[in-house]
Amino acid sequence: MAEEVKAGGAIDTYRIPLVVAGPCSAENPEQVLTCAHELAQLGCVDFYRAGVWKPRTRPGGFEGRGAQALPWLAQAQQETGLPVCVEVATTTHVRAARDHGIASYWIGARTATDPFAVEELSHAIPPGDGVIFVKNPISPDLELWIGAIERFRRAGHARVVAVHRGFYAADAAPLRNSPRWEVPLALRSRLGDLQIVCDPSHIAGRAELVPGIAQQALDYSFDGLFVEVHPSPQHALSDAAQQLTPATFGAMMRRFRYSVRAGERDLEPDLAHLRGEIDRLDSQILELLGARMRIVQRIGAWKMEHGVQPYHPGRWRQLLTHHLRYGEMVGLDRGFVRNLCHLVHTEALRVQGNMRGDDTQGEV
Ligand SMILES: O=C(O)C(=O)C[C@]1(C(=O)O)C=C[C@@H](O)C=C1
């Protein structure tokens, strides 16, 4: 937000640079306008979002109102002054939106997986238009996400913003999508100048879980939020469970806990001692991993000599069971220990495979 503190009890959101909010779908003129006005009154929203063409996994569901919703959104944009953004997946969508003065767009998770579609859209949208929000592809494929962002940048679009909406995962419950925070954090290290916002609605899948995910995103220094808000979520034609009312959205925005962004204040003197300890421990961990890998190589040599395959499921299961129990004893998260074990074991297999001249090792 440009202004820091707003008058009349509006929300001070100066720590959230970019806030996009609005219903999953534009359903009728009344819903579109009520929601836009209520959000505009909060004073903390930068863009009004609403789906017009809804990509549905299977046919027969509510697929959005299509182009007939564009005049309602144009009216909302004109009355509230909030720029509207809609999802576009084809050049026809772009043309129709622009014909109604709508010039900011988001690229959905499904479209972001398709380099041909992204390339075509990047040229169909004139570079002078508003912001292009690029959602992450459905699977946690960082290169594909970066590729989509690069295509828009190369076509001359100056304001491209990444939207983290989580990834499909069979075991995401109780969330709808798995956040896999390491992926947007890796995106941040790869493209340091890119703004990244979080869509907590699609990650959470349930309204009551949205504030927690949004807070986590702010704690991780995300540049903003992309939130589904509906005047009457229980009657919503799509994503009913995950939409907030304008009132609960406003309450969430007021309740956020803001922390100093790393780099805003010099924290070094306070942390130097603790960071020194971490450096020492990290070196020990790496030295131990190096020593472990040398033993793995000796076992690999023995296996080669005796014609035994690298992967030994019984031994691997035994190690995993032991480490999960041991990890719990020393206060480590079970999921973390599991991931770490998989990582180390996969590397052991890669090393043993390489010794035999194999060039394809998958994760086991
Ligand atoms: O114990 C073995 O057989 C090894 O090769 C070592 C190791 C490991 O990294 O611990 C690696 C691969 C096997 O699947 C099981 C265990």
Residues whose N, C-alpha, C, O or C-beta is under 5 A from the ligand:
A	BS01	LIG	I299 P310 Y311 H312 P313 R315 W316 V344 H345 A348
